[in-house]
Amino acid sequence: MSKEIIYSVDVQFGDCDPAGIVFFPNFSRWMDAASHHFFRQCGLPAWHQLTDPAECIGPPLLEIHTRFLTSATHGEKLDIHTRIEEWRGKVFIQNHRIMRGNTLICEGQATRALCVRRADGGLKAVPMPDHIRAACA
């Protein structure tokens, strides 16, 4: 089981649609920010600053599943609870629960792969180094 890190957002007027409900793509944006925040709070440097693996560009998103339970609106504070659900070969699954107090607003599951830049400029997925896994435990 990994650490659970909380990333908070204050819902702004511009995050909402004309009905005053948070426009659904903003949840994905906040989960992405929470993903990066998770690794920084685990004591890791920014992805481009890593030397192991060399030429690291970070973990691009491969797949995302989001389930919405209720809405959120302008002026609310939301907490995104993020953890690593599973490590697999070259990919990992991150779980995000977006909460307003004790109310679950939505939850997302993101599949990411740690990638490095190849000599030809392309990207290549690599296994997550043990020191990164250990920092997240």
N, C-alpha and C positions, 0 to 999 in steps of 0.2 A: 504494500500500500504506500502511496506517496503522500507527501505533505499536501495540505490544502491551503491555498493562498487566496486571500480575498482582495479583489480590485473593486473600488467603488466609483460610481458615476452619478452625477447629478443630472437628471433629465432636463434638457433645455427646451425652450419653445420650438426651436428649429429641428429638434429630434422627432417632432410629432407631425402627423398628417392633419388635414383640415378638421377632422373630427376630434382632435386633441389626443389621439392615441399614438404611442410611439410607433413610428413607421418601421415595419419589420426588418429591413436591412440593417438598421442601427444595432439590433441585437447581435448580428454577425460581426459588425465592426467592433462592438464592445468585447465580444468573446475573443476576437483576434488580439486586441490590446491586452486583455487579461492573460492570454497565452504568453505573450512576451514578458509581461509583468511577473508571471509565475516564475520563469527561469531567472530573472534578475533578482527576485526575492529569495531564490534558492542560493544566491551568492555567485551566480555565473555572470561573466561579462557579456556584453552585446555579442551577438553571433559573429559579426565580421571581425571581432577582436580575438576570437579563439585561435589558438595555434594547434590544438588537437581536437578535431581534425583540421589539417591545413586547408586553406582556401574555402573555409566554411562560409556559406551564404545564409544558413539558417534552415528552419523547417517549413517549407511551403505547405500550404493546405492542399490535401488530396481529395478529401471528402468531408461533408458536414451534414449532420442530421439535427434538426431543431424541432422541438415540440413545445407549442405555446399552450399555456393553461389559463392565463388571464391577461389583462392589458395593464399597461403602465402609462403614465401621463406626465405632463410638464410639472416641474417642481418636486418630483419624488426623488428620493435617493435609492439607488439600486446597488446591491452588492453581488458581484460575480464570484462565486466560489469555484475555484479551479484546482484540479488535481490530475495526475496521470492515472488513467484507468488501467492501461495495459501497455507493456513494452512488447513489441514483436520484431523479430529480425531487423529490418531497416525502417520500420514505421512504429509510431506510437499513437495511442488513443488518449486524447485529453477530454475530460468531462467538465462541463461548465453548468452550474446551476445559478440562475439569476433570481435573486430574492429581493423582496421588499419587506423588510422585517422578517417575520416568520412565514410569509406567503411566497410560495414558489410561482414565479411569473413564467419562466420557461427554462428549458434545459437543452443543452446542445452537446453533441459528441463530435469531436473533430479528429480526423485521421491526418497525421502529418508525417513527413519523412525528412530526416536530416540530410541536407544536400551540400555537396562541395562542387566547386567549379573545376571541370576537367581542363587539361591543357589546350584543347581545341575550343574552349569557351562554353561548351555544353555543361549540363548539370548531371550529377550522378548521386544517387542515394547511397548512403553509407550507414553501417550499424552505429547506434548511439554509443559513444565511448563510455566506459565504466565510470569514469570520474563524474560525468554528467548525471548518469543514473543515480550514483551515490548521493550527489548533491540534492537530488529531488526526493530521496527516500525519507 
